[in-house]
Amino acid sequence: MFNIFEELDENKFSWDSIGDVINGRKNLGEEMPIFVYRLFQFTIKDELAKRYGNETTVDIFRNAGKLSGIEFANHMLDLDLEFDEFVAQLQQIFEDVKIGILRIEKFNMETGQATLTIGEDLDCSGLPITGETVCNYDEGFLAGILQVYTKKDYIVTEVDCWATGSRVCRFEAKVQS
Ligand SMILES: [Zn+2]
């Protein structure tokens, strides 16, 4: 029998959903201005918040970010590297694809607890200061990457953001018990 809940739980998105951009955009190529990305993201966020409220919207962005981080890690990263090399790879790729400038401030090898920063963040750098952290998608994205690499479930919370008046976004990552 058709089960609607089973259907809803399945991810329709996978890395292949992105399609063959190089072939599809032979003249325009893979890049576009940040404002196009932000227009898309912030108008979707606005519409979701109007319909479902802020809390649900934040949750949706975090979950979507996590799915994205999992797919990104599985398709873009060498997961067999030792920790230091893995971090170096992650920093390089964040810079190459212009997500931001990633730094690991702390990583506790025993607990898996980490503090990460992203400078010039794709989602928030340059935004008006509202006093609220806005990088919920990044929270999920980082949690997804950490989960795939460490095989542990992570919760990532942004504690500083451009939108709270900080120059970098700072994220606290914890293994979910
Ligand atoms: Zn931020």
Backbone and ligand atoms as CSV (ligand in chain L), in Angstrom:
chain,resi,resn,atom,element,x,y,z
A,1,MET,N,N,0.833,-1.200,0.000
A,1,MET,CA,C,0.000,0.000,0.000
A,1,MET,C,C,0.878,1.265,0.000
A,2,PHE,N,N,0.403,2.274,-0.658
A,2,PHE,CA,C,1.131,3.551,-0.722
A,2,PHE,C,C,1.218,4.201,0.667
A,3,ASN,N,N,2.400,4.516,1.075
A,3,ASN,CA,C,2.579,5.129,2.393
A,3,ASN,C,C,3.167,6.524,2.235
A,4,ILE,N,N,2.353,7.508,2.519
A,4,ILE,CA,C,2.768,8.902,2.293
A,4,ILE,C,C,3.954,9.303,3.175
A,5,PHE,N,N,4.030,8.753,4.401
A,5,PHE,CA,C,5.109,9.138,5.314
A,5,PHE,C,C,6.459,8.602,4.838
A,6,GLU,N,N,6.401,7.368,4.310
A,6,GLU,CA,C,7.623,6.790,3.771
A,6,GLU,C,C,8.127,7.653,2.613
A,7,GLU,N,N,7.195,8.052,1.802
A,7,GLU,CA,C,7.491,8.874,0.629
A,7,GLU,C,C,8.146,10.195,1.040
A,8,LEU,N,N,7.619,10.821,2.107
A,8,LEU,CA,C,8.113,12.123,2.549
A,8,LEU,C,C,9.519,12.043,3.140
A,9,ASP,N,N,9.836,10.895,3.744
A,9,ASP,CA,C,11.139,10.749,4.389
A,9,ASP,C,C,12.290,10.575,3.405
A,10,GLU,N,N,11.961,10.149,2.217
A,10,GLU,CA,C,13.022,9.878,1.252
A,10,GLU,C,C,13.582,11.171,0.672
A,11,ASN,N,N,14.898,11.227,0.508
A,11,ASN,CA,C,15.480,12.394,-0.145
A,11,ASN,C,C,15.379,12.233,-1.646
A,12,LYS,N,N,14.739,13.187,-2.274
A,12,LYS,CA,C,14.704,13.153,-3.744
A,12,LYS,C,C,15.997,13.748,-4.286
A,13,PHE,N,N,16.609,14.606,-3.450
A,13,PHE,CA,C,17.835,15.250,-3.898
A,13,PHE,C,C,19.018,14.303,-3.803
A,14,SER,N,N,19.846,14.310,-4.822
A,14,SER,CA,C,21.153,13.648,-4.734
A,14,SER,C,C,22.116,14.508,-5.563
A,15,TRP,N,N,23.383,14.188,-5.497
A,15,TRP,CA,C,24.389,14.983,-6.212
A,15,TRP,C,C,24.044,15.119,-7.696
A,16,ASP,N,N,23.453,14.062,-8.262
A,16,ASP,CA,C,23.106,14.085,-9.693
A,16,ASP,C,C,22.044,15.132,-10.027
A,17,SER,N,N,21.260,15.530,-8.997
A,17,SER,CA,C,20.218,16.547,-9.236
A,17,SER,C,C,20.822,17.863,-9.753
A,18,ILE,N,N,22.085,18.102,-9.439
A,18,ILE,CA,C,22.743,19.350,-9.871
A,18,ILE,C,C,22.892,19.370,-11.398
A,19,GLY,N,N,22.993,18.189,-11.971
A,19,GLY,CA,C,23.077,18.088,-13.434
A,19,GLY,C,C,24.466,18.372,-13.982
A,20,ASP,N,N,24.560,18.369,-15.288
A,20,ASP,CA,C,25.838,18.590,-15.966
A,20,ASP,C,C,25.946,20.075,-16.332
A,21,VAL,N,N,26.432,20.855,-15.364
A,21,VAL,CA,C,26.465,22.309,-15.534
A,21,VAL,C,C,27.437,22.720,-16.642
A,22,ILE,N,N,28.568,22.049,-16.700
A,22,ILE,CA,C,29.591,22.435,-17.690
A,22,ILE,C,C,29.049,22.261,-19.109
A,23,ASN,N,N,28.368,21.152,-19.324
A,23,ASN,CA,C,27.786,20.888,-20.631
A,23,ASN,C,C,26.563,21.775,-20.907
A,24,GLY,N,N,25.798,22.035,-19.835
A,24,GLY,CA,C,24.559,22.800,-19.986
A,24,GLY,C,C,24.766,24.299,-20.118
A,25,ARG,N,N,25.920,24.784,-19.629
A,25,ARG,CA,C,26.187,26.237,-19.680
A,25,ARG,C,C,27.537,26.473,-20.345
A,26,LYS,N,N,27.602,26.065,-21.602
A,26,LYS,CA,C,28.884,26.121,-22.332
A,26,LYS,C,C,29.410,27.543,-22.466
A,27,ASN,N,N,28.513,28.511,-22.585
A,27,ASN,CA,C,28.966,29.898,-22.736
A,27,ASN,C,C,29.069,30.616,-21.413
A,28,LEU,N,N,28.116,30.374,-20.512
A,28,LEU,CA,C,28.064,31.131,-19.256
A,28,LEU,C,C,28.923,30.522,-18.159
A,29,GLY,N,N,29.161,29.223,-18.220
A,29,GLY,CA,C,30.042,28.580,-17.255
A,29,GLY,C,C,29.399,28.348,-15.897
A,30,GLU,N,N,30.243,28.001,-14.910
A,30,GLU,CA,C,29.764,27.517,-13.616
A,30,GLU,C,C,29.519,28.610,-12.591
A,31,GLU,N,N,29.974,29.829,-12.850
A,31,GLU,CA,C,29.907,30.851,-11.801
A,31,GLU,C,C,28.785,31.852,-12.014
A,32,MET,N,N,28.410,32.515,-10.922
A,32,MET,CA,C,27.410,33.577,-10.978
A,32,MET,C,C,27.632,34.492,-9.780
A,33,PRO,N,N,27.113,35.715,-9.804
A,33,PRO,CA,C,27.334,36.615,-8.681
A,33,PRO,C,C,26.630,36.147,-7.406
A,34,ILE,N,N,27.218,36.507,-6.272
A,34,ILE,CA,C,26.678,36.118,-4.963
A,34,ILE,C,C,25.243,36.622,-4.774
A,35,PHE,N,N,24.948,37.804,-5.323
A,35,PHE,CA,C,23.613,38.347,-5.070
A,35,PHE,C,C,22.512,37.445,-5.635
A,36,VAL,N,N,22.821,36.697,-6.696
A,36,VAL,CA,C,21.827,35.791,-7.280
A,36,VAL,C,C,21.530,34.654,-6.294
A,37,TYR,N,N,22.594,34.126,-5.704
A,37,TYR,CA,C,22.447,33.070,-4.689
A,37,TYR,C,C,21.671,33.601,-3.480
A,38,ARG,N,N,22.034,34.807,-3.041
A,38,ARG,CA,C,21.372,35.357,-1.852
A,38,ARG,C,C,19.910,35.734,-2.137
A,39,LEU,N,N,19.646,36.224,-3.324
A,39,LEU,CA,C,18.256,36.506,-3.720
A,39,LEU,C,C,17.422,35.246,-3.575
A,40,PHE,N,N,17.936,34.167,-4.123
A,40,PHE,CA,C,17.230,32.890,-4.081
A,40,PHE,C,C,17.036,32.432,-2.637
A,41,GLN,N,N,18.130,32.404,-1.876
A,41,GLN,CA,C,18.059,31.881,-0.516
A,41,GLN,C,C,17.164,32.724,0.395
A,42,PHE,N,N,17.343,34.042,0.348
A,42,PHE,CA,C,16.639,34.884,1.317
A,42,PHE,C,C,15.153,35.056,0.982
A,43,THR,N,N,14.814,34.979,-0.289
A,43,THR,CA,C,13.388,35.072,-0.617
A,43,THR,C,C,12.666,33.770,-0.260
A,44,ILE,N,N,13.343,32.642,-0.452
A,44,ILE,CA,C,12.771,31.341,-0.033
A,44,ILE,C,C,12.585,31.360,1.486
A,45,LYS,N,N,13.620,31.853,2.203
A,45,LYS,CA,C,13.571,31.901,3.668
A,45,LYS,C,C,12.399,32.769,4.128
A,46,ASP,N,N,12.227,33.880,3.474
A,46,ASP,CA,C,11.147,34.807,3.805
A,46,ASP,C,C,9.776,34.148,3.624
A,47,GLU,N,N,9.616,33.498,2.490
A,47,GLU,CA,C,8.345,32.850,2.180
A,47,GLU,C,C,8.060,31.705,3.163
A,48,LEU,N,N,9.091,30.925,3.475
A,48,LEU,CA,C,8.923,29.829,4.437
A,48,LEU,C,C,8.562,30.376,5.818
A,49,ALA,N,N,9.236,31.455,6.222
A,49,ALA,CA,C,8.968,32.036,7.552
A,49,ALA,C,C,7.534,32.551,7.646
A,50,LYS,N,N,7.040,33.134,6.554
A,50,LYS,CA,C,5.656,33.638,6.540
A,50,LYS,C,C,4.670,32.488,6.699
A,51,ARG,N,N,4.967,31.380,6.031
A,51,ARG,CA,C,4.033,30.251,6.054
A,51,ARG,C,C,4.161,29.389,7.297
A,52,TYR,N,N,5.401,29.173,7.746
A,52,TYR,CA,C,5.597,28.166,8.804
A,52,TYR,C,C,6.216,28.724,10.085
A,53,GLY,N,N,6.570,30.006,10.097
A,53,GLY,CA,C,7.184,30.589,11.293
A,53,GLY,C,C,8.694,30.438,11.270
A,54,ASN,N,N,9.374,31.221,12.114
A,54,ASN,CA,C,10.841,31.257,12.107
A,54,ASN,C,C,11.488,29.946,12.537
A,55,GLU,N,N,10.924,29.360,13.580
A,55,GLU,CA,C,11.556,28.157,14.139
A,55,GLU,C,C,11.588,27.011,13.120
A,56,THR,N,N,10.452,26.801,12.458
A,56,THR,CA,C,10.377,25.738,11.449
A,56,THR,C,C,11.285,26.061,10.268
A,57,THR,N,N,11.349,27.332,9.895
A,57,THR,CA,C,12.190,27.740,8.768
A,57,THR,C,C,13.669,27.460,9.063
A,58,VAL,N,N,14.080,27.800,10.280
A,58,VAL,CA,C,15.465,27.541,10.687
A,58,VAL,C,C,15.741,26.036,10.616
A,59,ASP,N,N,14.794,25.254,11.073
A,59,ASP,CA,C,14.919,23.805,11.058
A,59,ASP,C,C,15.019,23.265,9.628
A,60,ILE,N,N,14.211,23.820,8.746
A,60,ILE,CA,C,14.240,23.407,7.335
A,60,ILE,C,C,15.606,23.727,6.725
A,61,PHE,N,N,16.100,24.934,6.991
A,61,PHE,CA,C,17.402,25.326,6.444
A,61,PHE,C,C,18.531,24.454,6.989
A,62,ARG,N,N,18.463,24.156,8.285
A,62,ARG,CA,C,19.487,23.316,8.909
A,62,ARG,C,C,19.469,21.903,8.298
A,63,ASN,N,N,18.279,21.348,8.142
A,63,ASN,CA,C,18.172,19.992,7.573
A,63,ASN,C,C,18.600,19.960,6.113
A,64,ALA,N,N,18.206,20.988,5.372
A,64,ALA,CA,C,18.608,21.061,3.960
A,64,ALA,C,C,20.127,21.195,3.868
A,65,GLY,N,N,20.697,22.010,4.740
A,65,GLY,CA,C,22.155,22.182,4.780
A,65,GLY,C,C,22.855,20.871,5.090
A,66,LYS,N,N,22.249,20.096,5.970
A,66,LYS,CA,C,22.859,18.817,6.342
A,66,LYS,C,C,22.875,17.848,5.166
A,67,LEU,N,N,21.764,17.771,4.470
A,67,LEU,CA,C,21.696,16.906,3.287
A,67,LEU,C,C,22.742,17.350,2.261
A,68,SER,N,N,22.850,18.665,2.111
A,68,SER,CA,C,23.827,19.229,1.193
A,68,SER,C,C,25.258,18.881,1.628
A,69,GLY,N,N,25.537,19.017,2.936
A,69,GLY,CA,C,26.874,18.703,3.467
A,69,GLY,C,C,27.230,17.242,3.276
A,70,ILE,N,N,26.248,16.365,3.450
A,70,ILE,CA,C,26.483,14.926,3.274
A,70,ILE,C,C,26.823,14.623,1.811
A,71,GLU,N,N,26.039,15.171,0.902
A,71,GLU,CA,C,26.281,14.933,-0.530
A,71,GLU,C,C,27.612,15.558,-0.969
A,72,PHE,N,N,27.884,16.764,-0.452
A,72,PHE,CA,C,29.134,17.468,-0.766
A,72,PHE,C,C,30.334,16.630,-0.315
A,73,ALA,N,N,30.269,16.145,0.938
A,73,ALA,CA,C,31.387,15.357,1.482
A,73,ALA,C,C,31.586,14.075,0.672
A,74,ASN,N,N,30.492,13.423,0.341
A,74,ASN,CA,C,30.602,12.154,-0.383
A,74,ASN,C,C,31.086,12.317,-1.822
A,75,HIS,N,N,30.886,13.495,-2.398
A,75,HIS,CA,C,31.240,13.659,-3.814
A,75,HIS,C,C,32.445,14.549,-4.059
A,76,MET,N,N,32.777,15.406,-3.101
A,76,MET,CA,C,33.849,16.368,-3.356
A,76,MET,C,C,35.099,16.120,-2.506
A,77,LEU,N,N,34.976,15.310,-1.450
A,77,LEU,CA,C,36.086,15.194,-0.504
A,77,LEU,C,C,36.692,13.794,-0.485
A,78,ASP,N,N,38.016,13.751,-0.238
A,78,ASP,CA,C,38.685,12.479,-0.008
A,78,ASP,C,C,38.535,12.161,1.477
A,79,LEU,N,N,37.699,11.177,1.781
A,79,LEU,CA,C,37.343,10.869,3.175
A,79,LEU,C,C,38.346,9.936,3.841
A,80,ASP,N,N,39.340,9.480,3.076
A,80,ASP,CA,C,40.337,8.572,3.649
A,80,ASP,C,C,41.543,9.310,4.232
A,81,LEU,N,N,41.570,10.620,4.079
A,81,LEU,CA,C,42.729,11.385,4.566
A,81,LEU,C,C,42.757,11.427,6.091
A,82,GLU,N,N,43.962,11.536,6.650
A,82,GLU,CA,C,44.119,11.756,8.097
A,82,GLU,C,C,43.548,13.134,8.431
A,83,PHE,N,N,43.259,13.353,9.702
A,83,PHE,CA,C,42.531,14.560,10.109
A,83,PHE,C,C,43.154,15.867,9.587
A,84,ASP,N,N,44.463,16.049,9.816
A,84,ASP,CA,C,45.107,17.314,9.409
A,84,ASP,C,C,45.010,17.552,7.904
A,85,GLU,N,N,45.216,16.475,7.163
A,85,GLU,CA,C,45.122,16.585,5.699
A,85,GLU,C,C,43.683,16.814,5.258
A,86,PHE,N,N,42.771,16.182,5.986
A,86,PHE,CA,C,41.352,16.371,5.667
A,86,PHE,C,C,40.953,17.832,5.854
A,87,VAL,N,N,41.415,18.420,6.963
A,87,VAL,CA,C,41.107,19.825,7.244
A,87,VAL,C,C,41.711,20.729,6.162
A,88,ALA,N,N,42.955,20.433,5.782
A,88,ALA,CA,C,43.617,21.239,4.746
A,88,ALA,C,C,42.835,21.158,3.432
A,89,GLN,N,N,42.383,19.951,3.120
A,89,GLN,CA,C,41.587,19.753,1.909
A,89,GLN,C,C,40.286,20.561,1.976
A,90,LEU,N,N,39.641,20.502,3.135
A,90,LEU,CA,C,38.366,21.200,3.319
A,90,LEU,C,C,38.555,22.720,3.176
A,91,GLN,N,N,39.638,23.229,3.798
A,91,GLN,CA,C,39.926,24.671,3.699
A,91,GLN,C,C,40.131,25.077,2.250
A,92,GLN,N,N,40.886,24.248,1.531
A,92,GLN,CA,C,41.190,24.560,0.138
A,92,GLN,C,C,39.927,24.574,-0.726
A,93,ILE,N,N,39.094,23.578,-0.520
A,93,ILE,CA,C,37.897,23.476,-1.363
A,93,ILE,C,C,36.880,24.563,-1.017
A,94,PHE,N,N,36.782,24.926,0.270
A,94,PHE,CA,C,35.892,26.028,0.662
A,94,PHE,C,C,36.329,27.319,-0.035
A,95,GLU,N,N,37.664,27.492,-0.138
A,95,GLU,CA,C,38.176,28.688,-0.796
A,95,GLU,C,C,37.973,28.591,-2.311
A,96,ASP,N,N,38.281,27.424,-2.867
A,96,ASP,CA,C,38.172,27.234,-4.323
A,96,ASP,C,C,36.743,27.469,-4.817
A,97,VAL,N,N,35.759,26.942,-4.087
A,97,VAL,CA,C,34.375,27.093,-4.564
A,97,VAL,C,C,33.709,28.326,-3.937
A,98,LYS,N,N,34.524,29.086,-3.190
A,98,LYS,CA,C,34.111,30.396,-2.667
A,98,LYS,C,C,32.975,30.346,-1.641
A,99,ILE,N,N,32.958,29.267,-0.839
A,99,ILE,CA,C,32.011,29.210,0.280
A,99,ILE,C,C,32.484,30.168,1.364
A,100,GLY,N,N,33.785,30.219,1.587
A,100,GLY,CA,C,34.348,31.107,2.599
A,100,GLY,C,C,35.729,30.637,3.014
A,101,ILE,N,N,36.304,31.371,3.967
A,101,ILE,CA,C,37.647,31.029,4.453
A,101,ILE,C,C,37.494,30.295,5.776
A,102,LEU,N,N,37.751,28.998,5.730
A,102,LEU,CA,C,37.497,28.116,6.881
A,102,LEU,C,C,38.731,27.999,7.767
A,103,ARG,N,N,38.497,28.086,9.079
A,103,ARG,CA,C,39.564,27.826,10.053
A,103,ARG,C,C,38.995,26.903,11.129
A,104,ILE,N,N,39.836,25.996,11.605
A,104,ILE,CA,C,39.422,25.168,12.745
A,104,ILE,C,C,40.134,25.755,13.959
A,105,GLU,N,N,39.397,26.368,14.855
A,105,GLU,CA,C,40.025,26.977,16.043
A,105,GLU,C,C,40.380,25.920,17.071
A,106,LYS,N,N,39.486,24.946,17.233
A,106,LYS,CA,C,39.708,23.883,18.230
A,106,LYS,C,C,39.116,22.589,17.700
A,107,PHE,N,N,39.807,21.493,17.984
A,107,PHE,CA,C,39.182,20.188,17.729
A,107,PHE,C,C,39.652,19.237,18.807
A,108,ASN,N,N,38.723,18.715,19.569
A,108,ASN,CA,C,39.066,17.764,20.619
A,108,ASN,C,C,38.952,16.350,20.051
A,109,MET,N,N,40.105,15.686,19.917
A,109,MET,CA,C,40.138,14.369,19.277
A,109,MET,C,C,39.350,13.321,20.071
A,110,GLU,N,N,39.267,13.527,21.385
A,110,GLU,CA,C,38.550,12.535,22.201
A,110,GLU,C,C,37.033,12.696,22.110
A,111,THR,N,N,36.570,13.948,22.255
A,111,THR,CA,C,35.118,14.162,22.282
A,111,THR,C,C,34.548,14.481,20.901
A,112,GLY,N,N,35.416,14.899,19.987
A,112,GLY,CA,C,34.953,15.302,18.661
A,112,GLY,C,C,34.420,16.733,18.640
A,113,GLN,N,N,34.462,17.389,19.797
A,113,GLN,CA,C,33.959,18.761,19.901
A,113,GLN,C,C,34.883,19.718,19.134
A,114,ALA,N,N,34.288,20.656,18.409
A,114,ALA,CA,C,35.108,21.540,17.580
A,114,ALA,C,C,34.553,22.954,17.539
A,115,THR,N,N,35.456,23.909,17.316
A,115,THR,CA,C,35.053,25.281,17.023
A,115,THR,C,C,35.630,25.641,15.658
A,116,LEU,N,N,34.754,26.063,14.774
A,116,LEU,CA,C,35.180,26.398,13.417
A,116,LEU,C,C,34.767,27.835,13.103
A,117,THR,N,N,35.545,28.491,12.263
A,117,THR,CA,C,35.120,29.811,11.798
A,117,THR,C,C,35.095,29.835,10.269
A,118,ILE,N,N,34.200,30.651,9.738
A,118,ILE,CA,C,34.196,30.907,8.295
A,118,ILE,C,C,34.223,32.417,8.096
A,119,GLY,N,N,35.267,32.879,7.429
A,119,GLY,CA,C,35.390,34.294,7.081
A,119,GLY,C,C,34.860,34.515,5.677
A,120,GLU,N,N,34.413,35.707,5.398
A,120,GLU,CA,C,33.867,36.065,4.075
A,120,GLU,C,C,32.809,35.059,3.633
A,121,ASP,N,N,31.969,34.688,4.587
A,121,ASP,CA,C,30.984,33.623,4.365
A,121,ASP,C,C,29.998,33.965,3.237
A,122,LEU,N,N,29.749,32.958,2.430
A,122,LEU,CA,C,28.831,33.093,1.284
A,122,LEU,C,C,27.440,33.573,1.706
A,123,ASP,N,N,26.966,33.077,2.851
A,123,ASP,CA,C,25.594,33.352,3.265
A,123,ASP,C,C,25.400,34.693,3.954
A,124,CYS,N,N,26.434,35.209,4.645
A,124,CYS,CA,C,26.128,36.355,5.509
A,124,CYS,C,C,27.086,37.529,5.456
A,125,SER,N,N,28.299,37.344,4.954
A,125,SER,CA,C,29.262,38.453,5.037
A,125,SER,C,C,28.747,39.679,4.297
A,126,GLY,N,N,28.717,40.796,5.023
A,126,GLY,CA,C,28.230,42.045,4.431
A,126,GLY,C,C,26.766,42.324,4.701
A,127,LEU,N,N,26.068,41.408,5.358
A,127,LEU,CA,C,24.641,41.630,5.645
A,127,LEU,C,C,24.464,42.751,6.669
A,128,PRO,N,N,23.283,43.377,6.687
A,128,PRO,CA,C,22.990,44.330,7.758
A,128,PRO,C,C,23.015,43.600,9.107
A,129,ILE,N,N,23.425,44.315,10.153
A,129,ILE,CA,C,23.488,43.686,11.479
A,129,ILE,C,C,22.107,43.717,12.129
A,130,THR,N,N,21.612,42.518,12.425
A,130,THR,CA,C,20.274,42.391,13.019
A,130,THR,C,C,20.347,41.850,14.440
A,131,GLY,N,N,21.544,41.378,14.837
A,131,GLY,CA,C,21.703,40.789,16.168
A,131,GLY,C,C,21.384,39.298,16.200
A,132,GLU,N,N,20.979,38.737,15.053
A,132,GLU,CA,C,20.654,37.302,15.008
A,132,GLU,C,C,21.643,36.553,14.119
A,133,THR,N,N,21.982,35.333,14.528
A,133,THR,CA,C,22.795,34.491,13.644
A,133,THR,C,C,21.885,34.000,12.504
A,134,VAL,N,N,22.410,34.022,11.287
A,134,VAL,CA,C,21.544,33.668,10.149
A,134,VAL,C,C,22.022,32.440,9.366
A,135,CYS,N,N,23.197,31.898,9.737
A,135,CYS,CA,C,23.777,30.860,8.885
A,135,CYS,C,C,23.328,29.450,9.283
A,136,ASN,N,N,22.031,29.245,9.288
A,136,ASN,CA,C,21.475,27.940,9.666
A,136,ASN,C,C,21.801,26.876,8.617
A,137,TYR,N,N,21.840,27.298,7.372
A,137,TYR,CA,C,22.194,26.354,6.303
A,137,TYR,C,C,23.635,25.865,6.498
A,138,ASP,N,N,24.522,26.795,6.864
A,138,ASP,CA,C,25.925,26.440,7.150
A,138,ASP,C,C,26.028,25.499,8.347
A,139,GLU,N,N,25.195,25.735,9.348
A,139,GLU,CA,C,25.203,24.850,10.529
A,139,GLU,C,C,24.978,23.410,10.085
A,140,GLY,N,N,23.954,23.217,9.263
A,140,GLY,CA,C,23.653,21.876,8.766
A,140,GLY,C,C,24.735,21.363,7.837
A,141,PHE,N,N,25.245,22.249,6.984
A,141,PHE,CA,C,26.269,21.872,5.999
A,141,PHE,C,C,27.516,21.321,6.704
A,142,LEU,N,N,27.965,22.052,7.728
A,142,LEU,CA,C,29.153,21.617,8.484
A,142,LEU,C,C,28.854,20.315,9.237
A,143,ALA,N,N,27.650,20.214,9.817
A,143,ALA,CA,C,27.272,18.991,10.545
A,143,ALA,C,C,27.284,17.788,9.597
A,144,GLY,N,N,26.787,17.976,8.388
A,144,GLY,CA,C,26.762,16.901,7.394
A,144,GLY,C,C,28.167,16.445,7.023
A,145,ILE,N,N,29.067,17.403,6.807
A,145,ILE,CA,C,30.455,17.062,6.446
A,145,ILE,C,C,31.128,16.311,7.597
A,146,LEU,N,N,30.973,16.850,8.818
A,146,LEU,CA,C,31.600,16.211,9.988
A,146,LEU,C,C,31.041,14.804,10.198
A,147,GLN,N,N,29.749,14.668,9.976
A,147,GLN,CA,C,29.107,13.356,10.149
A,147,GLN,C,C,29.674,12.320,9.168
A,148,VAL,N,N,29.820,12.728,7.918
A,148,VAL,CA,C,30.323,11.782,6.916
A,148,VAL,C,C,31.775,11.397,7.229
A,149,TYR,N,N,32.593,12.387,7.628
A,149,TYR,CA,C,34.011,12.097,7.873
A,149,TYR,C,C,34.226,11.286,9.154
A,150,THR,N,N,33.517,11.667,10.238
A,150,THR,CA,C,33.767,11.016,11.537
A,150,THR,C,C,32.826,9.828,11.790
A,151,LYS,N,N,31.774,9.726,10.980
A,151,LYS,CA,C,30.718,8.702,11.168
A,151,LYS,C,C,29.998,8.881,12.502
A,152,LYS,N,N,29.990,10.119,13.004
A,152,LYS,CA,C,29.238,10.445,14.222
A,152,LYS,C,C,28.240,11.542,13.889
A,153,ASP,N,N,27.124,11.506,14.603
A,153,ASP,CA,C,26.085,12.497,14.352
A,153,ASP,C,C,26.446,13.818,15.044
A,154,TYR,N,N,26.437,14.904,14.299
A,154,TYR,CA,C,26.848,16.202,14.854
A,154,TYR,C,C,25.708,17.202,14.950
A,155,ILE,N,N,25.811,18.054,15.977
A,155,ILE,CA,C,24.955,19.237,16.040
A,155,ILE,C,C,25.890,20.446,15.973
A,156,VAL,N,N,25.639,21.332,15.035
A,156,VAL,CA,C,26.487,22.519,14.875
A,156,VAL,C,C,25.637,23.768,15.106
A,157,THR,N,N,26.152,24.646,15.949
A,157,THR,CA,C,25.423,25.877,16.274
A,157,THR,C,C,26.307,27.087,15.994
A,158,GLU,N,N,25.748,28.041,15.281
A,158,GLU,CA,C,26.500,29.278,15.011
A,158,GLU,C,C,26.393,30.194,16.232
A,159,VAL,N,N,27.533,30.630,16.746
A,159,VAL,CA,C,27.526,31.485,17.941
A,159,VAL,C,C,27.883,32.944,17.616
A,160,ASP,N,N,28.650,33.156,16.557
A,160,ASP,CA,C,28.937,34.520,16.077
A,160,ASP,C,C,28.670,34.550,14.584
A,161,CYS,N,N,28.203,35.686,14.102
A,161,CYS,CA,C,27.848,35.799,12.685
A,161,CYS,C,C,28.088,37.256,12.265
A,162,TRP,N,N,28.292,37.466,10.972
A,162,TRP,CA,C,28.382,38.854,10.492
A,162,TRP,C,C,27.143,39.624,10.956
A,163,ALA,N,N,25.978,38.951,10.903
A,163,ALA,CA,C,24.700,39.602,11.242
A,163,ALA,C,C,24.558,39.891,12.746
A,164,THR,N,N,25.469,39.323,13.564
A,164,THR,CA,C,25.467,39.691,14.990
A,164,THR,C,C,26.574,40.703,15.282
A,165,GLY,N,N,27.276,41.125,14.244
A,165,GLY,CA,C,28.304,42.150,14.411
A,165,GLY,C,C,29.721,41.601,14.429
A,166,SER,N,N,29.871,40.286,14.193
A,166,SER,CA,C,31.203,39.679,14.183
A,166,SER,C,C,31.789,39.757,12.765
A,167,ARG,N,N,33.109,39.665,12.668
A,167,ARG,CA,C,33.721,39.691,11.333
A,167,ARG,C,C,33.745,38.307,10.696
A,168,VAL,N,N,33.670,37.286,11.539
A,168,VAL,CA,C,33.612,35.911,11.012
A,168,VAL,C,C,32.419,35.191,11.631
A,169,CYS,N,N,32.003,34.125,10.977
A,169,CYS,CA,C,30.991,33.250,11.583
A,169,CYS,C,C,31.740,32.209,12.402
A,170,ARG,N,N,31.268,32.000,13.612
A,170,ARG,CA,C,31.917,30.993,14.481
A,170,ARG,C,C,30.886,29.917,14.828
A,171,PHE,N,N,31.309,28.666,14.685
A,171,PHE,CA,C,30.390,27.541,14.881
A,171,PHE,C,C,30.931,26.597,15.950
A,172,GLU,N,N,30.050,26.208,16.865
A,172,GLU,CA,C,30.401,25.183,17.859
A,172,GLU,C,C,29.802,23.866,17.381
A,173,ALA,N,N,30.671,22.851,17.260
A,173,ALA,CA,C,30.219,21.537,16.793
A,173,ALA,C,C,30.337,20.515,17.917
A,174,LYS,N,N,29.256,19.788,18.133
A,174,LYS,CA,C,29.252,18.761,19.191
A,174,LYS,C,C,28.711,17.462,18.643
A,175,VAL,N,N,29.275,16.362,19.140
A,175,VAL,CA,C,28.742,15.050,18.768
A,175,VAL,C,C,27.451,14.840,19.551
A,176,GLN,N,N,26.436,14.433,18.813
A,176,GLN,CA,C,25.131,14.227,19.439
A,176,GLN,C,C,25.156,12.926,20.230
A,177,SER,N,N,24.752,13.013,21.491
A,177,SER,CA,C,24.807,11.787,22.297
A,177,SER,C,C,23.469,11.048,22.227
L,1,ZN,ZN,ZN,27.007,33.876,9.703
